[in-house]
Amino acid sequence: SEDVLSKDAGECAICLEELQQGDTIARLPCLCIYHKGQVFLRMHIKLQKVAFIGCIDEWFEVNRSCPEHPSD
């Protein structure tokens, strides 16, 4: 489910950026949380472009399980 983080919660296991109060997050059934629809800039050096991603959105394009609990 989509939610807004009420307090800082450490590091996102996908992008390794801090999960900060006010960030939009996705809370999975296993209760793990990740950035959802966040706007992060990732420089693709070879392609010389900037990509905007939402961590869990990008993860679910190629995976169907929690990054930290793949067997759940």
CHARMM-style PDB file with segment names, atoms N, HN, CA, C and O in Angstrom:
ATOM      1  N   SER     1       0.840  -1.192   0.000  1.00  0.00      PROA
ATOM      2  CA  SER     1       0.000   0.000   0.000  1.00  0.00      PROA
ATOM      3  C   SER     1       0.878   1.247   0.000  1.00  0.00      PROA
ATOM      4  O   SER     1       2.029   1.203   0.434  1.00  0.00      PROA
ATOM      5  N   GLU     2       0.336   2.346  -0.484  1.00  0.00      PROA
ATOM      6  HN  GLU     2      -0.599   2.381  -0.837  1.00  0.00      PROA
ATOM      7  CA  GLU     2       1.071   3.607  -0.557  1.00  0.00      PROA
ATOM      8  C   GLU     2       0.794   4.427   0.695  1.00  0.00      PROA
ATOM      9  O   GLU     2      -0.332   4.475   1.190  1.00  0.00      PROA
ATOM     10  N   ASP     3       1.849   5.073   1.198  1.00  0.00      PROA
ATOM     11  HN  ASP     3       2.764   5.033   0.796  1.00  0.00      PROA
ATOM     12  CA  ASP     3       1.748   5.785   2.451  1.00  0.00      PROA
ATOM     13  C   ASP     3       2.781   6.911   2.461  1.00  0.00      PROA
ATOM     14  O   ASP     3       3.655   6.956   1.596  1.00  0.00      PROA
ATOM     15  N   VAL     4       2.686   7.814   3.428  1.00  0.00      PROA
ATOM     16  HN  VAL     4       1.976   7.777   4.130  1.00  0.00      PROA
ATOM     17  CA  VAL     4       3.693   8.856   3.624  1.00  0.00      PROA
ATOM     18  C   VAL     4       4.413   8.533   4.929  1.00  0.00      PROA
ATOM     19  O   VAL     4       3.778   8.293   5.956  1.00  0.00      PROA
ATOM     20  N   LEU     5       5.720   8.530   4.879  1.00  0.00      PROA
ATOM     21  HN  LEU     5       6.236   8.725   4.045  1.00  0.00      PROA
ATOM     22  CA  LEU     5       6.530   8.147   6.031  1.00  0.00      PROA
ATOM     23  C   LEU     5       6.424   9.199   7.133  1.00  0.00      PROA
ATOM     24  O   LEU     5       6.632  10.386   6.880  1.00  0.00      PROA
ATOM     25  N   SER     6       6.104   8.769   8.351  1.00  0.00      PROA
ATOM     26  HN  SER     6       5.935   7.805   8.557  1.00  0.00      PROA
ATOM     27  CA  SER     6       5.910   9.700   9.464  1.00  0.00      PROA
ATOM     28  C   SER     6       7.201  10.025  10.202  1.00  0.00      PROA
ATOM     29  O   SER     6       7.265  11.019  10.925  1.00  0.00      PROA
ATOM     30  N   LYS     7       8.237   9.193  10.027  1.00  0.00      PROA
ATOM     31  HN  LYS     7       8.185   8.386   9.439  1.00  0.00      PROA
ATOM     32  CA  LYS     7       9.541   9.490  10.634  1.00  0.00      PROA
ATOM     33  C   LYS     7      10.637   8.816   9.821  1.00  0.00      PROA
ATOM     34  O   LYS     7      10.369   7.861   9.091  1.00  0.00      PROA
ATOM     35  N   ASP     8      11.855   9.298   9.938  1.00  0.00      PROA
ATOM     36  HN  ASP     8      12.073  10.074  10.530  1.00  0.00      PROA
ATOM     37  CA  ASP     8      12.980   8.709   9.218  1.00  0.00      PROA
ATOM     38  C   ASP     8      13.059   7.220   9.535  1.00  0.00      PROA
ATOM     39  O   ASP     8      12.805   6.807  10.666  1.00  0.00      PROA
ATOM     40  N   ALA     9      13.414   6.413   8.527  1.00  0.00      PROA
ATOM     41  HN  ALA     9      13.620   6.749   7.608  1.00  0.00      PROA
ATOM     42  CA  ALA     9      13.374   4.962   8.715  1.00  0.00      PROA
ATOM     43  C   ALA     9      14.587   4.243   8.137  1.00  0.00      PROA
ATOM     44  O   ALA     9      14.474   3.096   7.703  1.00  0.00      PROA
ATOM     45  N   GLY    10      15.736   4.892   8.126  1.00  0.00      PROA
ATOM     46  HN  GLY    10      15.828   5.823   8.479  1.00  0.00      PROA
ATOM     47  CA  GLY    10      16.939   4.205   7.659  1.00  0.00      PROA
ATOM     48  C   GLY    10      17.074   4.245   6.155  1.00  0.00      PROA
ATOM     49  O   GLY    10      16.665   5.205   5.503  1.00  0.00      PROA
ATOM     50  N   GLU    11      17.651   3.191   5.616  1.00  0.00      PROA
ATOM     51  HN  GLU    11      17.983   2.411   6.146  1.00  0.00      PROA
ATOM     52  CA  GLU    11      18.055   3.147   4.217  1.00  0.00      PROA
ATOM     53  C   GLU    11      17.114   2.290   3.375  1.00  0.00      PROA
ATOM     54  O   GLU    11      16.703   1.211   3.802  1.00  0.00      PROA
ATOM     55  N   CYS    12      16.777   2.763   2.197  1.00  0.00      PROA
ATOM     56  HN  CYS    12      17.110   3.640   1.850  1.00  0.00      PROA
ATOM     57  CA  CYS    12      16.007   1.973   1.238  1.00  0.00      PROA
ATOM     58  C   CYS    12      16.933   0.884   0.682  1.00  0.00      PROA
ATOM     59  O   CYS    12      18.016   1.188   0.182  1.00  0.00      PROA
ATOM     60  N   ALA    13      16.516  -0.363   0.766  1.00  0.00      PROA
ATOM     61  HN  ALA    13      15.636  -0.610   1.172  1.00  0.00      PROA
ATOM     62  CA  ALA    13      17.361  -1.476   0.327  1.00  0.00      PROA
ATOM     63  C   ALA    13      17.535  -1.525  -1.192  1.00  0.00      PROA
ATOM     64  O   ALA    13      18.390  -2.258  -1.688  1.00  0.00      PROA
ATOM     65  N   ILE    14      16.745  -0.763  -1.928  1.00  0.00      PROA
ATOM     66  HN  ILE    14      16.050  -0.167  -1.524  1.00  0.00      PROA
ATOM     67  CA  ILE    14      16.863  -0.763  -3.386  1.00  0.00      PROA
ATOM     68  C   ILE    14      17.828   0.316  -3.856  1.00  0.00      PROA
ATOM     69  O   ILE    14      18.785   0.018  -4.571  1.00  0.00      PROA
ATOM     70  N   CYS    15      17.590   1.567  -3.463  1.00  0.00      PROA
ATOM     71  HN  CYS    15      16.813   1.808  -2.882  1.00  0.00      PROA
ATOM     72  CA  CYS    15      18.428   2.666  -3.969  1.00  0.00      PROA
ATOM     73  C   CYS    15      19.536   3.074  -2.999  1.00  0.00      PROA
ATOM     74  O   CYS    15      20.451   3.812  -3.365  1.00  0.00      PROA
ATOM     75  N   LEU    16      19.446   2.586  -1.761  1.00  0.00      PROA
ATOM     76  HN  LEU    16      18.703   1.986  -1.464  1.00  0.00      PROA
ATOM     77  CA  LEU    16      20.413   2.884  -0.707  1.00  0.00      PROA
ATOM     78  C   LEU    16      20.382   4.344  -0.244  1.00  0.00      PROA
ATOM     79  O   LEU    16      21.287   4.794   0.458  1.00  0.00      PROA
ATOM     80  N   GLU    17      19.331   5.086  -0.644  1.00  0.00      PROA
ATOM     81  HN  GLU    17      18.596   4.720  -1.215  1.00  0.00      PROA
ATOM     82  CA  GLU    17      19.123   6.444  -0.139  1.00  0.00      PROA
ATOM     83  C   GLU    17      18.311   6.348   1.157  1.00  0.00      PROA
ATOM     84  O   GLU    17      17.608   5.365   1.389  1.00  0.00      PROA
ATOM     85  N   GLU    18      18.419   7.371   1.984  1.00  0.00      PROA
ATOM     86  HN  GLU    18      18.991   8.170   1.796  1.00  0.00      PROA
ATOM     87  CA  GLU    18      17.689   7.395   3.246  1.00  0.00      PROA
ATOM     88  C   GLU    18      16.182   7.518   3.007  1.00  0.00      PROA
ATOM     89  O   GLU    18      15.741   8.257   2.127  1.00  0.00      PROA
ATOM     90  N   LEU    19      15.410   6.793   3.792  1.00  0.00      PROA
ATOM     91  HN  LEU    19      15.769   6.192   4.507  1.00  0.00      PROA
ATOM     92  CA  LEU    19      13.957   6.944   3.828  1.00  0.00      PROA
ATOM     93  C   LEU    19      13.683   8.038   4.854  1.00  0.00      PROA
ATOM     94  O   LEU    19      13.921   7.845   6.046  1.00  0.00      PROA
ATOM     95  N   GLN    20      13.184   9.190   4.396  1.00  0.00      PROA
ATOM     96  HN  GLN    20      12.991   9.347   3.427  1.00  0.00      PROA
ATOM     97  CA  GLN    20      13.037  10.339   5.265  1.00  0.00      PROA
ATOM     98  C   GLN    20      11.584  10.699   5.489  1.00  0.00      PROA
ATOM     99  O   GLN    20      10.725  10.446   4.645  1.00  0.00      PROA
ATOM    100  N   GLN    21      11.323  11.295   6.642  1.00  0.00      PROA
ATOM    101  HN  GLN    21      12.021  11.500   7.328  1.00  0.00      PROA
ATOM    102  CA  GLN    21       9.979  11.747   6.980  1.00  0.00      PROA
ATOM    103  C   GLN    21       9.401  12.542   5.818  1.00  0.00      PROA
ATOM    104  O   GLN    21      10.060  13.425   5.269  1.00  0.00      PROA
ATOM    105  N   GLY    22       8.168  12.224   5.450  1.00  0.00      PROA
ATOM    106  HN  GLY    22       7.632  11.507   5.896  1.00  0.00      PROA
ATOM    107  CA  GLY    22       7.490  12.905   4.355  1.00  0.00      PROA
ATOM    108  C   GLY    22       7.629  12.214   3.008  1.00  0.00      PROA
ATOM    109  O   GLY    22       6.909  12.552   2.069  1.00  0.00      PROA
ATOM    110  N   ASP    23       8.550  11.241   2.892  1.00  0.00      PROA
ATOM    111  HN  ASP    23       9.135  10.966   3.654  1.00  0.00      PROA
ATOM    112  CA  ASP    23       8.697  10.494   1.643  1.00  0.00      PROA
ATOM    113  C   ASP    23       7.457   9.651   1.384  1.00  0.00      PROA
ATOM    114  O   ASP    23       6.854   9.125   2.320  1.00  0.00      PROA
ATOM    115  N   THR    24       7.077   9.521   0.122  1.00  0.00      PROA
ATOM    116  HN  THR    24       7.567   9.948  -0.638  1.00  0.00      PROA
ATOM    117  CA  THR    24       6.010   8.600  -0.256  1.00  0.00      PROA
ATOM    118  C   THR    24       6.638   7.218  -0.331  1.00  0.00      PROA
ATOM    119  O   THR    24       7.665   7.022  -0.981  1.00  0.00      PROA
ATOM    120  N   ILE    25       6.009   6.265   0.341  1.00  0.00      PROA
ATOM    121  HN  ILE    25       5.175   6.424   0.869  1.00  0.00      PROA
ATOM    122  CA  ILE    25       6.563   4.915   0.420  1.00  0.00      PROA
ATOM    123  C   ILE    25       5.516   3.880   0.016  1.00  0.00      PROA
ATOM    124  O   ILE    25       4.317   4.156   0.000  1.00  0.00      PROA
ATOM    125  N   ALA    26       5.999   2.693  -0.306  1.00  0.00      PROA
ATOM    126  HN  ALA    26       6.974   2.469  -0.293  1.00  0.00      PROA
ATOM    127  CA  ALA    26       5.138   1.523  -0.471  1.00  0.00      PROA
ATOM    128  C   ALA    26       5.462   0.594   0.685  1.00  0.00      PROA
ATOM    129  O   ALA    26       6.628   0.301   0.950  1.00  0.00      PROA
ATOM    130  N   ARG    27       4.424   0.132   1.372  1.00  0.00      PROA
ATOM    131  HN  ARG    27       3.477   0.371   1.157  1.00  0.00      PROA
ATOM    132  CA  ARG    27       4.586  -0.822   2.474  1.00  0.00      PROA
ATOM    133  C   ARG    27       4.068  -2.163   1.974  1.00  0.00      PROA
ATOM    134  O   ARG    27       2.882  -2.316   1.683  1.00  0.00      PROA
ATOM    135  N   LEU    28       4.971  -3.129   1.878  1.00  0.00      PROA
ATOM    136  HN  LEU    28       5.935  -3.005   2.114  1.00  0.00      PROA
ATOM    137  CA  LEU    28       4.617  -4.450   1.362  1.00  0.00      PROA
ATOM    138  C   LEU    28       3.963  -5.292   2.454  1.00  0.00      PROA
ATOM    139  O   LEU    28       4.055  -4.934   3.629  1.00  0.00      PROA
ATOM    140  N   PRO    29       3.304  -6.403   2.104  1.00  0.00      PROA
ATOM    141  CA  PRO    29       2.670  -7.254   3.111  1.00  0.00      PROA
ATOM    142  C   PRO    29       3.631  -7.743   4.198  1.00  0.00      PROA
ATOM    143  O   PRO    29       3.208  -7.997   5.326  1.00  0.00      PROA
ATOM    144  N   CYS    30       4.917  -7.876   3.867  1.00  0.00      PROA
ATOM    145  HN  CYS    30       5.260  -7.670   2.951  1.00  0.00      PROA
ATOM    146  CA  CYS    30       5.918  -8.306   4.853  1.00  0.00      PROA
ATOM    147  C   CYS    30       6.335  -7.149   5.771  1.00  0.00      PROA
ATOM    148  O   CYS    30       7.164  -7.333   6.662  1.00  0.00      PROA
ATOM    149  N   LEU    31       5.760  -5.956   5.554  1.00  0.00      PROA
ATOM    150  HN  LEU    31       5.086  -5.806   4.830  1.00  0.00      PROA
ATOM    151  CA  LEU    31       5.991  -4.721   6.293  1.00  0.00      PROA
ATOM    152  C   LEU    31       7.282  -3.995   5.920  1.00  0.00      PROA
ATOM    153  O   LEU    31       7.617  -2.991   6.548  1.00  0.00      PROA
ATOM    154  N   CYS    32       8.002  -4.470   4.929  1.00  0.00      PROA
ATOM    155  HN  CYS    32       7.730  -5.285   4.418  1.00  0.00      PROA
ATOM    156  CA  CYS    32       9.165  -3.742   4.418  1.00  0.00      PROA
ATOM    157  C   CYS    32       8.665  -2.492   3.691  1.00  0.00      PROA
ATOM    158  O   CYS    32       7.582  -2.495   3.107  1.00  0.00      PROA
ATOM    159  N   ILE    33       9.464  -1.428   3.734  1.00  0.00      PROA
ATOM    160  HN  ILE    33      10.344  -1.425   4.208  1.00  0.00      PROA
ATOM    161  CA  ILE    33       9.076  -0.183   3.069  1.00  0.00      PROA
ATOM    162  C   ILE    33      10.158   0.267   2.098  1.00  0.00      PROA
ATOM    163  O   ILE    33      11.351   0.070   2.330  1.00  0.00      PROA
ATOM    164  N   TYR    34       9.708   0.879   0.999  1.00  0.00      PROA
ATOM    165  HN  TYR    34       8.739   1.039   0.810  1.00  0.00      PROA
ATOM    166  CA  TYR    34      10.592   1.353  -0.063  1.00  0.00      PROA
ATOM    167  C   TYR    34      10.018   2.651  -0.622  1.00  0.00      PROA
ATOM    168  O   TYR    34       8.833   2.936  -0.451  1.00  0.00      PROA
ATOM    169  N   HSD    35      10.857   3.430  -1.287  1.00  0.00      PROA
ATOM    170  HN  HSD    35      11.820   3.198  -1.426  1.00  0.00      PROA
ATOM    171  CA  HSD    35      10.379   4.634  -1.958  1.00  0.00      PROA
ATOM    172  C   HSD    35       9.359   4.256  -3.024  1.00  0.00      PROA
ATOM    173  O   HSD    35       9.541   3.281  -3.753  1.00  0.00      PROA
ATOM    174  N   LYS    36       8.296   5.026  -3.108  1.00  0.00      PROA
ATOM    175  HN  LYS    36       8.148   5.818  -2.516  1.00  0.00      PROA
ATOM    176  CA  LYS    36       7.242   4.791  -4.097  1.00  0.00      PROA
ATOM    177  C   LYS    36       6.986   6.086  -4.830  1.00  0.00      PROA
ATOM    178  O   LYS    36       6.551   7.067  -4.225  1.00  0.00      PROA
ATOM    179  N   GLY    37       7.247   6.105  -6.113  1.00  0.00      PROA
ATOM    180  HN  GLY    37       7.601   5.309  -6.604  1.00  0.00      PROA
ATOM    181  CA  GLY    37       6.976   7.291  -6.898  1.00  0.00      PROA
ATOM    182  C   GLY    37       7.865   8.476  -6.550  1.00  0.00      PROA
ATOM    183  O   GLY    37       7.566   9.609  -6.927  1.00  0.00      PROA
ATOM    184  N   GLN    38       8.951   8.222  -5.836  1.00  0.00      PROA
ATOM    185  HN  GLN    38       9.194   7.302  -5.530  1.00  0.00      PROA
ATOM    186  CA  GLN    38       9.887   9.291  -5.496  1.00  0.00      PROA
ATOM    187  C   GLN    38      10.587   9.770  -6.755  1.00  0.00      PROA
ATOM    188  O   GLN    38      10.698   9.030  -7.733  1.00  0.00      PROA
ATOM    189  N   VAL    39      11.040  10.961  -6.728  1.00  0.00      PROA
ATOM    190  HN  VAL    39      10.950  11.561  -5.933  1.00  0.00      PROA
ATOM    191  CA  VAL    39      11.801  11.494  -7.841  1.00  0.00      PROA
ATOM    192  C   VAL    39      13.272  11.506  -7.441  1.00  0.00      PROA
ATOM    193  O   VAL    39      13.706  12.368  -6.676  1.00  0.00      PROA
ATOM    194  N   PHE    40      14.019  10.569  -7.949  1.00  0.00      PROA
ATOM    195  HN  PHE    40      13.666   9.870  -8.570  1.00  0.00      PROA
ATOM    196  CA  PHE    40      15.455  10.501  -7.723  1.00  0.00      PROA
ATOM    197  C   PHE    40      16.147  10.689  -9.049  1.00  0.00      PROA
ATOM    198  O   PHE    40      15.639  10.260 -10.085  1.00  0.00      PROA
ATOM    199  N   LEU    41      17.264  11.305  -9.030  1.00  0.00      PROA
ATOM    200  HN  LEU    41      17.677  11.653  -8.188  1.00  0.00      PROA
ATOM    201  CA  LEU    41      18.044  11.502 -10.245  1.00  0.00      PROA
ATOM    202  C   LEU    41      19.141  10.457 -10.276  1.00  0.00      PROA
ATOM    203  O   LEU    41      19.908  10.323  -9.322  1.00  0.00      PROA
ATOM    204  N   ARG    42      19.214   9.739 -11.342  1.00  0.00      PROA
ATOM    205  HN  ARG    42      18.592   9.849 -12.117  1.00  0.00      PROA
ATOM    206  CA  ARG    42      20.299   8.795 -11.549  1.00  0.00      PROA
ATOM    207  C   ARG    42      20.973   9.156 -12.854  1.00  0.00      PROA
ATOM    208  O   ARG    42      20.337   9.168 -13.908  1.00  0.00      PROA
ATOM    209  N   MET    43      22.230   9.443 -12.787  1.00  0.00      PROA
ATOM    210  HN  MET    43      22.747   9.433 -11.931  1.00  0.00      PROA
ATOM    211  CA  MET    43      22.976   9.789 -13.994  1.00  0.00      PROA
ATOM    212  C   MET    43      23.462   8.515 -14.676  1.00  0.00      PROA
ATOM    213  O   MET    43      24.100   7.668 -14.051  1.00  0.00      PROA
ATOM    214  N   HSD    44      23.165   8.394 -15.917  1.00  0.00      PROA
ATOM    215  HN  HSD    44      22.646   9.082 -16.425  1.00  0.00      PROA
ATOM    216  CA  HSD    44      23.676   7.306 -16.729  1.00  0.00      PROA
ATOM    217  C   HSD    44      24.838   7.890 -17.513  1.00  0.00      PROA
ATOM    218  O   HSD    44      24.658   8.539 -18.544  1.00  0.00      PROA
ATOM    219  N   ILE    45      26.039   7.640 -16.995  1.00  0.00      PROA
ATOM    220  HN  ILE    45      26.185   7.112 -16.158  1.00  0.00      PROA
ATOM    221  CA  ILE    45      27.235   8.279 -17.543  1.00  0.00      PROA
ATOM    222  C   ILE    45      27.390   7.998 -19.042  1.00  0.00      PROA
ATOM    223  O   ILE    45      27.624   8.920 -19.824  1.00  0.00      PROA
ATOM    224  N   LYS    46      27.263   6.755 -19.433  1.00  0.00      PROA
ATOM    225  HN  LYS    46      27.073   6.006 -18.798  1.00  0.00      PROA
ATOM    226  CA  LYS    46      27.452   6.412 -20.846  1.00  0.00      PROA
ATOM    227  C   LYS    46      26.375   7.033 -21.726  1.00  0.00      PROA
ATOM    228  O   LYS    46      26.654   7.475 -22.841  1.00  0.00      PROA
ATOM    229  N   LEU    47      25.143   7.067 -21.223  1.00  0.00      PROA
ATOM    230  HN  LEU    47      24.916   6.708 -20.318  1.00  0.00      PROA
ATOM    231  CA  LEU    47      24.033   7.589 -22.020  1.00  0.00      PROA
ATOM    232  C   LEU    47      23.863   9.091 -21.844  1.00  0.00      PROA
ATOM    233  O   LEU    47      23.145   9.734 -22.610  1.00  0.00      PROA
ATOM    234  N   GLN    48      24.521   9.644 -20.840  1.00  0.00      PROA
ATOM    235  HN  GLN    48      25.104   9.122 -20.218  1.00  0.00      PROA
ATOM    236  CA  GLN    48      24.445  11.069 -20.536  1.00  0.00      PROA
ATOM    237  C   GLN    48      22.992  11.544 -20.423  1.00  0.00      PROA
ATOM    238  O   GLN    48      22.586  12.524 -21.047  1.00  0.00      PROA
ATOM    239  N   LYS    49      22.243  10.830 -19.624  1.00  0.00      PROA
ATOM    240  HN  LYS    49      22.573  10.034 -19.117  1.00  0.00      PROA
ATOM    241  CA  LYS    49      20.871  11.268 -19.384  1.00  0.00      PROA
ATOM    242  C   LYS    49      20.521  11.062 -17.917  1.00  0.00      PROA
ATOM    243  O   LYS    49      21.222  10.361 -17.188  1.00  0.00      PROA
ATOM    244  N   VAL    50      19.457  11.666 -17.511  1.00  0.00      PROA
ATOM    245  HN  VAL    50      18.887  12.236 -18.103  1.00  0.00      PROA
ATOM    246  CA  VAL    50      18.994  11.566 -16.141  1.00  0.00      PROA
ATOM    247  C   VAL    50      17.686  10.784 -16.148  1.00  0.00      PROA
ATOM    248  O   VAL    50      16.813  11.026 -16.982  1.00  0.00      PROA
ATOM    249  N   ALA    51      17.560   9.856 -15.224  1.00  0.00      PROA
ATOM    250  HN  ALA    51      18.270   9.659 -14.547  1.00  0.00      PROA
ATOM    251  CA  ALA    51      16.332   9.065 -15.135  1.00  0.00      PROA
ATOM    252  C   ALA    51      15.618   9.388 -13.823  1.00  0.00      PROA
ATOM    253  O   ALA    51      16.261   9.578 -12.791  1.00  0.00      PROA
ATOM    254  N   PHE    52      14.313   9.449 -13.868  1.00  0.00      PROA
ATOM    255  HN  PHE    52      13.791   9.294 -14.707  1.00  0.00      PROA
ATOM    256  CA  PHE    52      13.504   9.642 -12.680  1.00  0.00      PROA
ATOM    257  C   PHE    52      12.850   8.304 -12.367  1.00  0.00      PROA
ATOM    258  O   PHE    52      12.191   7.708 -13.219  1.00  0.00      PROA
ATOM    259  N   ILE    53      13.041   7.837 -11.128  1.00  0.00      PROA
ATOM    260  HN  ILE    53      13.576   8.322 -10.436  1.00  0.00      PROA
ATOM    261  CA  ILE    53      12.521   6.515 -10.794  1.00  0.00      PROA
ATOM    262  C   ILE    53      11.804   6.508  -9.453  1.00  0.00      PROA
ATOM    263  O   ILE    53      12.029   7.382  -8.616  1.00  0.00      PROA
ATOM    264  N   GLY    54      10.956   5.538  -9.256  1.00  0.00      PROA
ATOM    265  HN  GLY    54      10.773   4.828  -9.936  1.00  0.00      PROA
ATOM    266  CA  GLY    54      10.408   5.175  -7.959  1.00  0.00      PROA
ATOM    267  C   GLY    54      10.954   3.797  -7.668  1.00  0.00      PROA
ATOM    268  O   GLY    54      10.718   2.863  -8.434  1.00  0.00      PROA
ATOM    269  N   CYS    55      11.666   3.657  -6.592  1.00  0.00      PROA
ATOM    270  HN  CYS    55      11.858   4.416  -5.970  1.00  0.00      PROA
ATOM    271  CA  CYS    55      12.426   2.427  -6.329  1.00  0.00      PROA
ATOM    272  C   CYS    55      11.601   1.152  -6.497  1.00  0.00      PROA
ATOM    273  O   CYS    55      11.943   0.275  -7.290  1.00  0.00      PROA
ATOM    274  N   ILE    56      10.508   1.065  -5.733  1.00  0.00      PROA
ATOM    275  HN  ILE    56      10.230   1.777  -5.088  1.00  0.00      PROA
ATOM    276  CA  ILE    56       9.745  -0.176  -5.759  1.00  0.00      PROA
ATOM    277  C   ILE    56       9.027  -0.344  -7.094  1.00  0.00      PROA
ATOM    278  O   ILE    56       8.796  -1.470  -7.535  1.00  0.00      PROA
ATOM    279  N   ASP    57       8.671   0.765  -7.740  1.00  0.00      PROA
ATOM    280  HN  ASP    57       8.858   1.679  -7.382  1.00  0.00      PROA
ATOM    281  CA  ASP    57       8.021   0.681  -9.056  1.00  0.00      PROA
ATOM    282  C   ASP    57       8.969   0.038 -10.064  1.00  0.00      PROA
ATOM    283  O   ASP    57       8.588  -0.864 -10.810  1.00  0.00      PROA
ATOM    284  N   GLU    58      10.209   0.518 -10.071  1.00  0.00      PROA
ATOM    285  HN  GLU    58      10.519   1.251  -9.465  1.00  0.00      PROA
ATOM    286  CA  GLU    58      11.208  -0.035 -10.987  1.00  0.00      PROA
ATOM    287  C   GLU    58      11.515  -1.490 -10.636  1.00  0.00      PROA
ATOM    288  O   GLU    58      11.673  -2.319 -11.532  1.00  0.00      PROA
ATOM    289  N   TRP    59      11.601  -1.807  -9.353  1.00  0.00      PROA
ATOM    290  HN  TRP    59      11.472  -1.134  -8.625  1.00  0.00      PROA
ATOM    291  CA  TRP    59      11.880  -3.174  -8.899  1.00  0.00      PROA
ATOM    292  C   TRP    59      10.795  -4.129  -9.400  1.00  0.00      PROA
ATOM    293  O   TRP    59      11.101  -5.204  -9.915  1.00  0.00      PROA
ATOM    294  N   PHE    60       9.531  -3.736  -9.249  1.00  0.00      PROA
ATOM    295  HN  PHE    60       9.282  -2.862  -8.831  1.00  0.00      PROA
ATOM    296  CA  PHE    60       8.422  -4.611  -9.628  1.00  0.00      PROA
ATOM    297  C   PHE    60       8.258  -4.760 -11.143  1.00  0.00      PROA
ATOM    298  O   PHE    60       7.501  -5.618 -11.595  1.00  0.00      PROA
ATOM    299  N   GLU    61       8.947  -3.950 -11.919  1.00  0.00      PROA
ATOM    300  HN  GLU    61       9.562  -3.253 -11.552  1.00  0.00      PROA
ATOM    301  CA  GLU    61       8.919  -4.165 -13.366  1.00  0.00      PROA
ATOM    302  C   GLU    61       9.598  -5.474 -13.746  1.00  0.00      PROA
ATOM    303  O   GLU    61       9.263  -6.067 -14.772  1.00  0.00      PROA
ATOM    304  N   VAL    62      10.544  -5.930 -12.937  1.00  0.00      PROA
ATOM    305  HN  VAL    62      10.816  -5.448 -12.104  1.00  0.00      PROA
ATOM    306  CA  VAL    62      11.288  -7.164 -13.260  1.00  0.00      PROA
ATOM    307  C   VAL    62      11.221  -8.215 -12.166  1.00  0.00      PROA
ATOM    308  O   VAL    62      11.685  -9.336 -12.373  1.00  0.00      PROA
ATOM    309  N   ASN    63      10.657  -7.888 -11.002  1.00  0.00      PROA
ATOM    310  HN  ASN    63      10.280  -6.978 -10.833  1.00  0.00      PROA
ATOM    311  CA  ASN    63      10.571  -8.832  -9.881  1.00  0.00      PROA
ATOM    312  C   ASN    63       9.160  -8.839  -9.320  1.00  0.00      PROA
ATOM    313  O   ASN    63       8.423  -7.866  -9.476  1.00  0.00      PROA
ATOM    314  N   ARG    64       8.788  -9.908  -8.681  1.00  0.00      PROA
ATOM    315  HN  ARG    64       9.387 -10.698  -8.555  1.00  0.00      PROA
ATOM    316  CA  ARG    64       7.459  -9.999  -8.080  1.00  0.00      PROA
ATOM    317  C   ARG    64       7.515 -10.299  -6.597  1.00  0.00      PROA
ATOM    318  O   ARG    64       6.511 -10.715  -6.018  1.00  0.00      PROA
ATOM    319  N   SER    65       8.668 -10.098  -5.962  1.00  0.00      PROA
ATOM    320  HN  SER    65       9.484  -9.760  -6.431  1.00  0.00      PROA
ATOM    321  CA  SER    65       8.785 -10.382  -4.542  1.00  0.00      PROA
ATOM    322  C   SER    65       9.516  -9.243  -3.850  1.00  0.00      PROA
ATOM    323  O   SER    65      10.118  -8.396  -4.509  1.00  0.00      PROA
ATOM    324  N   CYS    66       9.467  -9.220  -2.551  1.00  0.00      PROA
ATOM    325  HN  CYS    66       8.977  -9.908  -2.015  1.00  0.00      PROA
ATOM    326  CA  CYS    66      10.167  -8.227  -1.761  1.00  0.00      PROA
ATOM    327  C   CYS    66      11.664  -8.400  -1.955  1.00  0.00      PROA
ATOM    328  O   CYS    66      12.148  -9.531  -1.942  1.00  0.00      PROA
ATOM    329  N   PRO    67      12.421  -7.309  -2.134  1.00  0.00      PROA
ATOM    330  CA  PRO    67      13.867  -7.420  -2.304  1.00  0.00      PROA
ATOM    331  C   PRO    67      14.567  -8.061  -1.104  1.00  0.00      PROA
ATOM    332  O   PRO    67      15.621  -8.679  -1.253  1.00  0.00      PROA
ATOM    333  N   GLU    68      13.978  -7.911   0.087  1.00  0.00      PROA
ATOM    334  HN  GLU    68      13.122  -7.409   0.208  1.00  0.00      PROA
ATOM    335  CA  GLU    68      14.593  -8.448   1.292  1.00  0.00      PROA
ATOM    336  C   GLU    68      14.030  -9.803   1.704  1.00  0.00      PROA
ATOM    337  O   GLU    68      14.622 -10.491   2.536  1.00  0.00      PROA
ATOM    338  N   HSD    69      12.899 -10.190   1.134  1.00  0.00      PROA
ATOM    339  HN  HSD    69      12.418  -9.630   0.459  1.00  0.00      PROA
ATOM    340  CA  HSD    69      12.242 -11.466   1.457  1.00  0.00      PROA
ATOM    341  C   HSD    69      11.781 -12.162   0.181  1.00  0.00      PROA
ATOM    342  O   HSD    69      10.579 -12.334  -0.019  1.00  0.00      PROA
ATOM    343  N   PRO    70      12.703 -12.563  -0.681  1.00  0.00      PROA
ATOM    344  CA  PRO    70      12.308 -13.108  -1.988  1.00  0.00      PROA
ATOM    345  C   PRO    70      11.492 -14.393  -1.924  1.00  0.00      PROA
ATOM    346  O   PRO    70      10.811 -14.732  -2.891  1.00  0.00      PROA
ATOM    347  N   SER    71      11.545 -15.111  -0.816  1.00  0.00      PROA
ATOM    348  HN  SER    71      12.099 -14.836  -0.030  1.00  0.00      PROA
ATOM    349  CA  SER    71      10.787 -16.370  -0.744  1.00  0.00      PROA
ATOM    350  C   SER    71       9.385 -16.186  -0.220  1.00  0.00      PROA
ATOM    351  O   SER    71       8.596 -17.131  -0.236  1.00  0.00      PROA
ATOM    352  N   ASP    72       9.044 -14.971   0.256  1.00  0.00      PROA
ATOM    353  HN  ASP    72       9.685 -14.204   0.270  1.00  0.00      PROA
ATOM    354  CA  ASP    72       7.687 -14.723   0.789  1.00  0.00      PROA
ATOM    355  C   ASP    72       6.658 -14.612  -0.305  1.00  0.00      PROA
ATOM    356  OT1 ASP    72       5.477 -14.405  -0.025  1.00  0.00      PROA
TER     357      ASP     72
END
